Amino acid sequence: MTSVSSPSETTTPAVDTPTVPTDAAGREMPDFAVPAPLASHGPARIIAMCNQKGGVGKTTTTINLAAALAEYGRKVLIVDFDPQGAASVGLGVNPHDLDHTVYNLLMERGTSAADVLVRTGVEGLDLIPANIDLSAAEVQLVGEVARETVLSRALRDVENDYDVILIDCQPSLGLLTVNALTAAHGVVIPLECEFFALRGVALLVETIDKVRDRLNPRLEIDGILATMYDARTLHSREVVARVYEAFGDRLLYTIIGRTVKFPDASVAAEPITAYAPDHPGADSYRRLARELVSRGDAA
């Protein structure tokens, strides 16, 4: 006798379903296209890299995002707005050997941005350096008229020469950071994938909202950038999940992993895109550049 399988027993051929890549928050990962070349440059979109907590990757992000944007043909200016001068040192500039820094731009009449500009070793990337003198500006600006807008006025002369201006803020919510937020069109918040770093974001967002309401109506949060992510740890994954739960699509798709190559590149005074161009860390910052361009947050 020949047995006949019932319909419930009939097997269907297996079909290979393509795997859809997802980010650390479980969202489907878009494929950000390489940006088209620009026919002309300017006016710049100004982005403040801001977080009152130190050690979260602000300077690393500023340098490497700027270098990635320059790779894509953008003219980029970094404003080192931290008295420690880390962005300057990270690009091979010793700010203590300079006669003019961002301090002179802020505090001395007749000093223009062109007077303090430094060309870097990366084509298309320029720098306004900083050193410890900048710490005095916070005190001296207190007595200035329209003290929150000093940086904004100082950058007007060069806005049309660049596509993107990145301001590397100090880890503080003081007057210098308020100046940066007043000058900016958008804010990127680098956030270390660590619980205590997460706690301070609400305070920063509150400060950004106050600056928008009182000083700079155009200011918006371009995104929260998860940094120092380690996919092997539950803690990193939980932090990303909490950020997505709290801020939704303000969490950028690009996530920067933890790697020793970033400090190595800093010691070499080069962006990772030049120091280790094929490293996943370099690819992450190229992806970040493409993501910001695709969102309209960079030229």
Sequence and secondary structure as in RCSB ss.txt:
>XXXX:A:sequence
MTSVSSPSETTTPAVDTPTVPTDAAGREMPDFAVPAPLASHGPARIIAMCNQKGGVGKTTTTINLAAALAEYGRK
VLIVDFDPQGAASVGLGVNPHDLDHTVYNLLMERGTSAADVLVRTGVEGLDLIPANIDLSAAEVQLVGEVARETV
LSRALRDVENDYDVILIDCQPSLGLLTVNALTAAHGVVIPLECEFFALRGVALLVETIDKVRDRLNPRLEIDGIL
ATMYDARTLHSREVVARVYEAFGDRLLYTIIGRTVKFPDASVAAEPITAYAPDHPGADSYRRLARELVSRGDAA
>XXXX:A:secstr
      GGG            B TTS B          SS    EEEEE  SSSSSSHHHHHHHHHHHHHHTT  
EEEEEESTT HHHHHTT  GGG S  HHHHHHSTT  HHHH EE SSTTEEEE   TTHHHHHHHGGGSTTGGGH
HHHHHTTTGGG SEEEEEE SS SHHHHHHHHH SEEEEEEESSHHHHHTHHHHHHHHHHHHHHT TT EEEEEE
EEEE TT HHHHHHHHHHHHHHGGGEEEEEEE  THHHHHHHTTS HHHHSTTSHHHHHHHHHHHHHHHHTS  
